[in-house]
Amino acid sequence: MADTAAVLPVREGEGRWTARELAEVRATLIEESAALEAEIAAAASQIAKGDGADGAGDDQADTGAKTYEREHELALTYNARDLLNQAERAVQRIDAGTYGICESCARPVGKARLQAFPRATLCMSCKQREERR
Protein backbone atom coordinates (compact mmCIF):
# COMPACT_ATOMS: atom_id res chain seq x y z
CA MET A 1 0.00 0.00 0.00
CA ALA A 2 2.95 2.32 0.67
CA ASP A 3 4.10 2.08 -2.95
CA THR A 4 0.60 2.84 -4.22
CA ALA A 5 0.17 5.81 -1.85
CA ALA A 6 3.41 7.39 -3.02
CA VAL A 7 2.37 7.47 -6.68
CA LEU A 8 -1.25 8.60 -6.37
CA PRO A 9 -1.88 12.03 -7.85
CA VAL A 10 -2.55 15.04 -5.62
CA ARG A 11 -3.45 18.62 -6.41
CA GLU A 12 -0.90 21.38 -6.18
CA GLY A 13 -0.35 22.38 -2.56
CA GLU A 14 -1.52 19.06 -1.13
CA GLY A 15 0.83 16.62 0.58
CA ARG A 16 1.44 13.19 -0.90
CA TRP A 17 -0.78 10.32 0.23
CA THR A 18 0.67 8.29 3.07
CA ALA A 19 0.12 4.54 3.34
CA ARG A 20 -1.85 5.15 6.55
CA GLU A 21 -4.18 7.71 4.95
CA LEU A 22 -4.82 5.47 1.98
CA ALA A 23 -5.44 2.48 4.25
CA GLU A 24 -7.97 4.54 6.23
CA VAL A 25 -9.84 5.53 3.07
CA ARG A 26 -9.81 1.93 1.83
CA ALA A 27 -11.08 0.66 5.21
CA THR A 28 -13.86 3.26 5.17
CA LEU A 29 -14.92 2.13 1.70
CA ILE A 30 -14.90 -1.53 2.71
CA GLU A 31 -16.95 -0.81 5.85
CA GLU A 32 -19.39 1.22 3.78
CA SER A 33 -19.67 -1.63 1.27
CA ALA A 34 -20.48 -4.13 4.02
CA ALA A 35 -23.14 -1.83 5.48
CA LEU A 36 -24.68 -1.28 2.04
CA GLU A 37 -24.73 -5.02 1.34
CA ALA A 38 -26.60 -5.56 4.63
CA GLU A 39 -29.01 -2.74 3.78
CA ILE A 40 -29.67 -4.22 0.33
CA ALA A 41 -30.30 -7.68 1.80
CA ALA A 42 -32.70 -6.26 4.40
CA ALA A 43 -34.56 -4.25 1.77
CA ALA A 44 -34.81 -7.27 -0.54
CA SER A 45 -36.22 -9.30 2.33
CA GLN A 46 -38.73 -6.55 3.12
CA ILE A 47 -39.79 -6.30 -0.52
CA ALA A 48 -40.17 -10.07 -0.79
CA LYS A 49 -42.20 -10.16 2.41
CA GLY A 50 -44.50 -7.44 1.06
CA ASP A 51 -44.97 -9.35 -2.21
CA GLY A 52 -46.50 -12.26 -0.31
CA ALA A 53 -49.53 -10.27 0.80
CA ASP A 54 -52.48 -11.07 -1.43
CA GLY A 55 -54.25 -7.76 -0.86
CA ALA A 56 -57.66 -9.40 -0.60
CA GLY A 57 -60.13 -7.00 0.91
CA ASP A 58 -57.95 -3.93 0.38
CA ASP A 59 -59.63 -0.78 -0.82
CA GLN A 60 -58.01 1.57 -3.34
CA ALA A 61 -56.28 3.61 -0.64
CA ASP A 62 -54.69 0.49 0.89
CA THR A 63 -53.55 -0.73 -2.51
CA GLY A 64 -52.12 2.69 -3.34
CA ALA A 65 -50.29 2.91 -0.02
CA LYS A 66 -48.79 -0.55 -0.49
CA THR A 67 -47.71 0.31 -4.02
CA TYR A 68 -46.12 3.54 -2.82
CA GLU A 69 -44.24 1.71 -0.04
CA ARG A 70 -42.99 -0.92 -2.47
CA GLU A 71 -41.80 1.70 -4.97
CA HIS A 72 -40.08 3.58 -2.15
CA GLU A 73 -38.29 0.41 -0.98
CA LEU A 74 -37.22 -0.36 -4.56
CA ALA A 75 -35.86 3.18 -5.03
CA LEU A 76 -33.85 2.92 -1.81
CA THR A 77 -32.51 -0.47 -2.87
CA TYR A 78 -31.45 0.85 -6.30
CA ASN A 79 -29.72 3.80 -4.62
CA ALA A 80 -27.91 1.51 -2.17
CA ARG A 81 -26.76 -0.73 -5.05
CA ASP A 82 -25.42 2.32 -6.89
CA LEU A 83 -23.51 3.47 -3.80
CA LEU A 84 -22.16 -0.06 -3.33
CA ASN A 85 -20.92 -0.14 -6.93
CA GLN A 86 -19.23 3.25 -6.44
CA ALA A 87 -17.50 2.08 -3.25
CA GLU A 88 -16.34 -1.15 -4.88
CA ARG A 89 -14.99 0.76 -7.89
CA ALA A 90 -13.09 3.11 -5.57
CA VAL A 91 -11.42 0.15 -3.83
CA GLN A 92 -10.54 -1.30 -7.24
CA ARG A 93 -9.00 2.04 -8.26
CA ILE A 94 -6.94 2.12 -5.05
CA ASP A 95 -5.68 -1.41 -5.72
CA ALA A 96 -4.89 -0.53 -9.36
CA GLY A 97 -3.09 2.70 -8.42
CA THR A 98 -5.52 4.88 -10.40
CA TYR A 99 -7.37 6.31 -7.40
CA GLY A 100 -7.63 10.08 -7.44
CA ILE A 101 -7.50 10.58 -11.21
CA CYS A 102 -10.50 12.45 -12.61
CA GLU A 103 -12.39 10.23 -15.03
CA SER A 104 -13.23 13.22 -17.21
CA CYS A 105 -10.08 15.34 -17.48
CA ALA A 106 -7.44 12.94 -16.06
CA ARG A 107 -6.19 15.56 -13.58
CA PRO A 108 -5.97 14.90 -9.82
CA VAL A 109 -9.34 14.83 -8.03
CA GLY A 110 -7.75 16.16 -4.88
CA LYS A 111 -6.71 14.42 -1.70
CA ALA A 112 -8.96 16.55 0.53
CA ARG A 113 -11.99 15.83 -1.70
CA LEU A 114 -11.27 12.10 -1.62
CA GLN A 115 -10.86 12.08 2.14
CA ALA A 116 -14.24 13.82 2.48
CA PHE A 117 -15.96 11.81 -0.28
CA PRO A 118 -13.92 8.67 -1.02
CA ARG A 119 -16.17 7.54 -3.91
CA ALA A 120 -15.48 10.70 -5.93
CA THR A 121 -14.46 10.06 -9.54
CA LEU A 122 -14.46 13.64 -10.79
CA CYS A 123 -12.46 16.70 -9.78
CA MET A 124 -14.47 19.67 -8.52
CA SER A 125 -14.37 21.48 -11.87
CA CYS A 126 -15.69 18.48 -13.80
CA LYS A 127 -18.30 17.72 -11.13
CA GLN A 128 -19.58 21.31 -11.20
CA ARG A 129 -19.73 21.18 -14.99
CA GLU A 130 -21.66 17.87 -14.82
CA GLU A 131 -24.18 19.26 -12.34
CA ARG A 132 -24.89 22.31 -14.51
CA ARG A 133 -26.06 20.09 -17.37
PyMOL commands that place a pseudoatom at each C-alpha (Angstrom):
pseudoatom trace, name=CA, resn=MET, resi=1, chain=A, elem=C, hetatm=0, pos=[0.000, 0.000, 0.000]
pseudoatom trace, name=CA, resn=ALA, resi=2, chain=A, elem=C, hetatm=0, pos=[2.947, 2.318, 0.673]
pseudoatom trace, name=CA, resn=ASP, resi=3, chain=A, elem=C, hetatm=0, pos=[4.095, 2.081, -2.947]
pseudoatom trace, name=CA, resn=THR, resi=4, chain=A, elem=C, hetatm=0, pos=[0.597, 2.844, -4.217]
pseudoatom trace, name=CA, resn=ALA, resi=5, chain=A, elem=C, hetatm=0, pos=[0.169, 5.806, -1.855]
pseudoatom trace, name=CA, resn=ALA, resi=6, chain=A, elem=C, hetatm=0, pos=[3.408, 7.389, -3.017]
pseudoatom trace, name=CA, resn=VAL, resi=7, chain=A, elem=C, hetatm=0, pos=[2.374, 7.474, -6.677]
pseudoatom trace, name=CA, resn=LEU, resi=8, chain=A, elem=C, hetatm=0, pos=[-1.254, 8.597, -6.372]
pseudoatom trace, name=CA, resn=PRO, resi=9, chain=A, elem=C, hetatm=0, pos=[-1.877, 12.031, -7.847]
pseudoatom trace, name=CA, resn=VAL, resi=10, chain=A, elem=C, hetatm=0, pos=[-2.545, 15.039, -5.624]
pseudoatom trace, name=CA, resn=ARG, resi=11, chain=A, elem=C, hetatm=0, pos=[-3.453, 18.622, -6.410]
pseudoatom trace, name=CA, resn=GLU, resi=12, chain=A, elem=C, hetatm=0, pos=[-0.905, 21.377, -6.182]
pseudoatom trace, name=CA, resn=GLY, resi=13, chain=A, elem=C, hetatm=0, pos=[-0.348, 22.381, -2.564]
pseudoatom trace, name=CA, resn=GLU, resi=14, chain=A, elem=C, hetatm=0, pos=[-1.522, 19.060, -1.129]
pseudoatom trace, name=CA, resn=GLY, resi=15, chain=A, elem=C, hetatm=0, pos=[0.830, 16.624, 0.583]
pseudoatom trace, name=CA, resn=ARG, resi=16, chain=A, elem=C, hetatm=0, pos=[1.440, 13.186, -0.903]
pseudoatom trace, name=CA, resn=TRP, resi=17, chain=A, elem=C, hetatm=0, pos=[-0.778, 10.321, 0.231]
pseudoatom trace, name=CA, resn=THR, resi=18, chain=A, elem=C, hetatm=0, pos=[0.667, 8.288, 3.072]
pseudoatom trace, name=CA, resn=ALA, resi=19, chain=A, elem=C, hetatm=0, pos=[0.123, 4.541, 3.337]
pseudoatom trace, name=CA, resn=ARG, resi=20, chain=A, elem=C, hetatm=0, pos=[-1.853, 5.147, 6.548]
pseudoatom trace, name=CA, resn=GLU, resi=21, chain=A, elem=C, hetatm=0, pos=[-4.178, 7.710, 4.954]
pseudoatom trace, name=CA, resn=LEU, resi=22, chain=A, elem=C, hetatm=0, pos=[-4.820, 5.465, 1.977]
pseudoatom trace, name=CA, resn=ALA, resi=23, chain=A, elem=C, hetatm=0, pos=[-5.441, 2.478, 4.249]
pseudoatom trace, name=CA, resn=GLU, resi=24, chain=A, elem=C, hetatm=0, pos=[-7.973, 4.539, 6.231]
pseudoatom trace, name=CA, resn=VAL, resi=25, chain=A, elem=C, hetatm=0, pos=[-9.842, 5.531, 3.069]
pseudoatom trace, name=CA, resn=ARG, resi=26, chain=A, elem=C, hetatm=0, pos=[-9.805, 1.928, 1.833]
pseudoatom trace, name=CA, resn=ALA, resi=27, chain=A, elem=C, hetatm=0, pos=[-11.078, 0.657, 5.207]
pseudoatom trace, name=CA, resn=THR, resi=28, chain=A, elem=C, hetatm=0, pos=[-13.862, 3.260, 5.168]
pseudoatom trace, name=CA, resn=LEU, resi=29, chain=A, elem=C, hetatm=0, pos=[-14.922, 2.129, 1.701]
pseudoatom trace, name=CA, resn=ILE, resi=30, chain=A, elem=C, hetatm=0, pos=[-14.900, -1.533, 2.707]
pseudoatom trace, name=CA, resn=GLU, resi=31, chain=A, elem=C, hetatm=0, pos=[-16.950, -0.809, 5.854]
pseudoatom trace, name=CA, resn=GLU, resi=32, chain=A, elem=C, hetatm=0, pos=[-19.390, 1.218, 3.783]
pseudoatom trace, name=CA, resn=SER, resi=33, chain=A, elem=C, hetatm=0, pos=[-19.668, -1.632, 1.273]
pseudoatom trace, name=CA, resn=ALA, resi=34, chain=A, elem=C, hetatm=0, pos=[-20.480, -4.127, 4.022]
pseudoatom trace, name=CA, resn=ALA, resi=35, chain=A, elem=C, hetatm=0, pos=[-23.141, -1.826, 5.482]
pseudoatom trace, name=CA, resn=LEU, resi=36, chain=A, elem=C, hetatm=0, pos=[-24.676, -1.284, 2.042]
pseudoatom trace, name=CA, resn=GLU, resi=37, chain=A, elem=C, hetatm=0, pos=[-24.732, -5.023, 1.339]
pseudoatom trace, name=CA, resn=ALA, resi=38, chain=A, elem=C, hetatm=0, pos=[-26.598, -5.561, 4.633]
pseudoatom trace, name=CA, resn=GLU, resi=39, chain=A, elem=C, hetatm=0, pos=[-29.013, -2.738, 3.776]
pseudoatom trace, name=CA, resn=ILE, resi=40, chain=A, elem=C, hetatm=0, pos=[-29.674, -4.223, 0.327]
pseudoatom trace, name=CA, resn=ALA, resi=41, chain=A, elem=C, hetatm=0, pos=[-30.295, -7.684, 1.801]
pseudoatom trace, name=CA, resn=ALA, resi=42, chain=A, elem=C, hetatm=0, pos=[-32.698, -6.265, 4.399]
pseudoatom trace, name=CA, resn=ALA, resi=43, chain=A, elem=C, hetatm=0, pos=[-34.562, -4.252, 1.770]
pseudoatom trace, name=CA, resn=ALA, resi=44, chain=A, elem=C, hetatm=0, pos=[-34.807, -7.267, -0.538]
pseudoatom trace, name=CA, resn=SER, resi=45, chain=A, elem=C, hetatm=0, pos=[-36.220, -9.297, 2.327]
pseudoatom trace, name=CA, resn=GLN, resi=46, chain=A, elem=C, hetatm=0, pos=[-38.734, -6.549, 3.123]
pseudoatom trace, name=CA, resn=ILE, resi=47, chain=A, elem=C, hetatm=0, pos=[-39.787, -6.296, -0.520]
pseudoatom trace, name=CA, resn=ALA, resi=48, chain=A, elem=C, hetatm=0, pos=[-40.170, -10.073, -0.790]
pseudoatom trace, name=CA, resn=LYS, resi=49, chain=A, elem=C, hetatm=0, pos=[-42.201, -10.161, 2.408]
pseudoatom trace, name=CA, resn=GLY, resi=50, chain=A, elem=C, hetatm=0, pos=[-44.500, -7.443, 1.060]
pseudoatom trace, name=CA, resn=ASP, resi=51, chain=A, elem=C, hetatm=0, pos=[-44.973, -9.347, -2.209]
pseudoatom trace, name=CA, resn=GLY, resi=52, chain=A, elem=C, hetatm=0, pos=[-46.504, -12.257, -0.310]
pseudoatom trace, name=CA, resn=ALA, resi=53, chain=A, elem=C, hetatm=0, pos=[-49.532, -10.272, 0.797]
pseudoatom trace, name=CA, resn=ASP, resi=54, chain=A, elem=C, hetatm=0, pos=[-52.481, -11.070, -1.429]
pseudoatom trace, name=CA, resn=GLY, resi=55, chain=A, elem=C, hetatm=0, pos=[-54.247, -7.756, -0.856]
pseudoatom trace, name=CA, resn=ALA, resi=56, chain=A, elem=C, hetatm=0, pos=[-57.656, -9.403, -0.596]
pseudoatom trace, name=CA, resn=GLY, resi=57, chain=A, elem=C, hetatm=0, pos=[-60.130, -6.998, 0.912]
pseudoatom trace, name=CA, resn=ASP, resi=58, chain=A, elem=C, hetatm=0, pos=[-57.954, -3.927, 0.377]
pseudoatom trace, name=CA, resn=ASP, resi=59, chain=A, elem=C, hetatm=0, pos=[-59.628, -0.778, -0.819]
pseudoatom trace, name=CA, resn=GLN, resi=60, chain=A, elem=C, hetatm=0, pos=[-58.014, 1.569, -3.340]
pseudoatom trace, name=CA, resn=ALA, resi=61, chain=A, elem=C, hetatm=0, pos=[-56.280, 3.606, -0.639]
pseudoatom trace, name=CA, resn=ASP, resi=62, chain=A, elem=C, hetatm=0, pos=[-54.688, 0.494, 0.890]
pseudoatom trace, name=CA, resn=THR, resi=63, chain=A, elem=C, hetatm=0, pos=[-53.554, -0.727, -2.513]
pseudoatom trace, name=CA, resn=GLY, resi=64, chain=A, elem=C, hetatm=0, pos=[-52.122, 2.692, -3.345]
pseudoatom trace, name=CA, resn=ALA, resi=65, chain=A, elem=C, hetatm=0, pos=[-50.290, 2.911, -0.017]
pseudoatom trace, name=CA, resn=LYS, resi=66, chain=A, elem=C, hetatm=0, pos=[-48.794, -0.551, -0.493]
pseudoatom trace, name=CA, resn=THR, resi=67, chain=A, elem=C, hetatm=0, pos=[-47.706, 0.308, -4.024]
pseudoatom trace, name=CA, resn=TYR, resi=68, chain=A, elem=C, hetatm=0, pos=[-46.117, 3.543, -2.816]
pseudoatom trace, name=CA, resn=GLU, resi=69, chain=A, elem=C, hetatm=0, pos=[-44.244, 1.714, -0.036]
pseudoatom trace, name=CA, resn=ARG, resi=70, chain=A, elem=C, hetatm=0, pos=[-42.989, -0.920, -2.470]
pseudoatom trace, name=CA, resn=GLU, resi=71, chain=A, elem=C, hetatm=0, pos=[-41.800, 1.695, -4.972]
pseudoatom trace, name=CA, resn=HIS, resi=72, chain=A, elem=C, hetatm=0, pos=[-40.084, 3.584, -2.152]
pseudoatom trace, name=CA, resn=GLU, resi=73, chain=A, elem=C, hetatm=0, pos=[-38.287, 0.412, -0.979]
pseudoatom trace, name=CA, resn=LEU, resi=74, chain=A, elem=C, hetatm=0, pos=[-37.221, -0.356, -4.557]
pseudoatom trace, name=CA, resn=ALA, resi=75, chain=A, elem=C, hetatm=0, pos=[-35.862, 3.176, -5.025]
pseudoatom trace, name=CA, resn=LEU, resi=76, chain=A, elem=C, hetatm=0, pos=[-33.851, 2.916, -1.807]
pseudoatom trace, name=CA, resn=THR, resi=77, chain=A, elem=C, hetatm=0, pos=[-32.510, -0.466, -2.872]
pseudoatom trace, name=CA, resn=TYR, resi=78, chain=A, elem=C, hetatm=0, pos=[-31.454, 0.850, -6.296]
pseudoatom trace, name=CA, resn=ASN, resi=79, chain=A, elem=C, hetatm=0, pos=[-29.720, 3.804, -4.618]
pseudoatom trace, name=CA, resn=ALA, resi=80, chain=A, elem=C, hetatm=0, pos=[-27.906, 1.507, -2.165]
pseudoatom trace, name=CA, resn=ARG, resi=81, chain=A, elem=C, hetatm=0, pos=[-26.758, -0.726, -5.049]
pseudoatom trace, name=CA, resn=ASP, resi=82, chain=A, elem=C, hetatm=0, pos=[-25.425, 2.318, -6.890]
pseudoatom trace, name=CA, resn=LEU, resi=83, chain=A, elem=C, hetatm=0, pos=[-23.507, 3.470, -3.803]
pseudoatom trace, name=CA, resn=LEU, resi=84, chain=A, elem=C, hetatm=0, pos=[-22.163, -0.063, -3.329]
pseudoatom trace, name=CA, resn=ASN, resi=85, chain=A, elem=C, hetatm=0, pos=[-20.921, -0.138, -6.934]
pseudoatom trace, name=CA, resn=GLN, resi=86, chain=A, elem=C, hetatm=0, pos=[-19.233, 3.247, -6.442]
pseudoatom trace, name=CA, resn=ALA, resi=87, chain=A, elem=C, hetatm=0, pos=[-17.499, 2.082, -3.253]
pseudoatom trace, name=CA, resn=GLU, resi=88, chain=A, elem=C, hetatm=0, pos=[-16.337, -1.149, -4.880]
pseudoatom trace, name=CA, resn=ARG, resi=89, chain=A, elem=C, hetatm=0, pos=[-14.992, 0.762, -7.888]
pseudoatom trace, name=CA, resn=ALA, resi=90, chain=A, elem=C, hetatm=0, pos=[-13.092, 3.107, -5.573]
pseudoatom trace, name=CA, resn=VAL, resi=91, chain=A, elem=C, hetatm=0, pos=[-11.415, 0.149, -3.832]
pseudoatom trace, name=CA, resn=GLN, resi=92, chain=A, elem=C, hetatm=0, pos=[-10.536, -1.301, -7.239]
pseudoatom trace, name=CA, resn=ARG, resi=93, chain=A, elem=C, hetatm=0, pos=[-8.999, 2.042, -8.265]
pseudoatom trace, name=CA, resn=ILE, resi=94, chain=A, elem=C, hetatm=0, pos=[-6.945, 2.119, -5.046]
pseudoatom trace, name=CA, resn=ASP, resi=95, chain=A, elem=C, hetatm=0, pos=[-5.682, -1.407, -5.724]
pseudoatom trace, name=CA, resn=ALA, resi=96, chain=A, elem=C, hetatm=0, pos=[-4.891, -0.525, -9.360]
pseudoatom trace, name=CA, resn=GLY, resi=97, chain=A, elem=C, hetatm=0, pos=[-3.088, 2.700, -8.421]
pseudoatom trace, name=CA, resn=THR, resi=98, chain=A, elem=C, hetatm=0, pos=[-5.516, 4.878, -10.404]
pseudoatom trace, name=CA, resn=TYR, resi=99, chain=A, elem=C, hetatm=0, pos=[-7.374, 6.305, -7.401]
pseudoatom trace, name=CA, resn=GLY, resi=100, chain=A, elem=C, hetatm=0, pos=[-7.631, 10.078, -7.438]
pseudoatom trace, name=CA, resn=ILE, resi=101, chain=A, elem=C, hetatm=0, pos=[-7.502, 10.578, -11.214]
pseudoatom trace, name=CA, resn=CYS, resi=102, chain=A, elem=C, hetatm=0, pos=[-10.504, 12.454, -12.613]
pseudoatom trace, name=CA, resn=GLU, resi=103, chain=A, elem=C, hetatm=0, pos=[-12.392, 10.229, -15.035]
pseudoatom trace, name=CA, resn=SER, resi=104, chain=A, elem=C, hetatm=0, pos=[-13.231, 13.223, -17.211]
pseudoatom trace, name=CA, resn=CYS, resi=105, chain=A, elem=C, hetatm=0, pos=[-10.085, 15.339, -17.479]
pseudoatom trace, name=CA, resn=ALA, resi=106, chain=A, elem=C, hetatm=0, pos=[-7.439, 12.942, -16.057]
pseudoatom trace, name=CA, resn=ARG, resi=107, chain=A, elem=C, hetatm=0, pos=[-6.188, 15.565, -13.581]
pseudoatom trace, name=CA, resn=PRO, resi=108, chain=A, elem=C, hetatm=0, pos=[-5.973, 14.898, -9.821]
pseudoatom trace, name=CA, resn=VAL, resi=109, chain=A, elem=C, hetatm=0, pos=[-9.338, 14.826, -8.030]
pseudoatom trace, name=CA, resn=GLY, resi=110, chain=A, elem=C, hetatm=0, pos=[-7.751, 16.157, -4.878]
pseudoatom trace, name=CA, resn=LYS, resi=111, chain=A, elem=C, hetatm=0, pos=[-6.715, 14.423, -1.701]
pseudoatom trace, name=CA, resn=ALA, resi=112, chain=A, elem=C, hetatm=0, pos=[-8.961, 16.549, 0.527]
pseudoatom trace, name=CA, resn=ARG, resi=113, chain=A, elem=C, hetatm=0, pos=[-11.988, 15.830, -1.695]
pseudoatom trace, name=CA, resn=LEU, resi=114, chain=A, elem=C, hetatm=0, pos=[-11.273, 12.101, -1.621]
pseudoatom trace, name=CA, resn=GLN, resi=115, chain=A, elem=C, hetatm=0, pos=[-10.856, 12.081, 2.136]
pseudoatom trace, name=CA, resn=ALA, resi=116, chain=A, elem=C, hetatm=0, pos=[-14.239, 13.818, 2.484]
pseudoatom trace, name=CA, resn=PHE, resi=117, chain=A, elem=C, hetatm=0, pos=[-15.957, 11.809, -0.281]
pseudoatom trace, name=CA, resn=PRO, resi=118, chain=A, elem=C, hetatm=0, pos=[-13.922, 8.666, -1.021]
pseudoatom trace, name=CA, resn=ARG, resi=119, chain=A, elem=C, hetatm=0, pos=[-16.174, 7.545, -3.912]
pseudoatom trace, name=CA, resn=ALA, resi=120, chain=A, elem=C, hetatm=0, pos=[-15.480, 10.703, -5.929]
pseudoatom trace, name=CA, resn=THR, resi=121, chain=A, elem=C, hetatm=0, pos=[-14.462, 10.058, -9.536]
pseudoatom trace, name=CA, resn=LEU, resi=122, chain=A, elem=C, hetatm=0, pos=[-14.459, 13.645, -10.791]
pseudoatom trace, name=CA, resn=CYS, resi=123, chain=A, elem=C, hetatm=0, pos=[-12.462, 16.701, -9.784]
pseudoatom trace, name=CA, resn=MET, resi=124, chain=A, elem=C, hetatm=0, pos=[-14.467, 19.671, -8.517]
pseudoatom trace, name=CA, resn=SER, resi=125, chain=A, elem=C, hetatm=0, pos=[-14.374, 21.480, -11.873]
pseudoatom trace, name=CA, resn=CYS, resi=126, chain=A, elem=C, hetatm=0, pos=[-15.692, 18.484, -13.804]
pseudoatom trace, name=CA, resn=LYS, resi=127, chain=A, elem=C, hetatm=0, pos=[-18.298, 17.720, -11.128]
pseudoatom trace, name=CA, resn=GLN, resi=128, chain=A, elem=C, hetatm=0, pos=[-19.583, 21.306, -11.204]
pseudoatom trace, name=CA, resn=ARG, resi=129, chain=A, elem=C, hetatm=0, pos=[-19.732, 21.184, -14.986]
pseudoatom trace, name=CA, resn=GLU, resi=130, chain=A, elem=C, hetatm=0, pos=[-21.657, 17.869, -14.821]
pseudoatom trace, name=CA, resn=GLU, resi=131, chain=A, elem=C, hetatm=0, pos=[-24.179, 19.262, -12.337]
pseudoatom trace, name=CA, resn=ARG, resi=132, chain=A, elem=C, hetatm=0, pos=[-24.893, 22.311, -14.508]
pseudoatom trace, name=CA, resn=ARG, resi=133, chain=A, elem=C, hetatm=0, pos=[-26.055, 20.093, -17.367]
for i in range(1, 133): cmd.bond("trace and resi %d" % i, "trace and resi %d" % (i + 1))
show_as sticks, trace
zoom trace
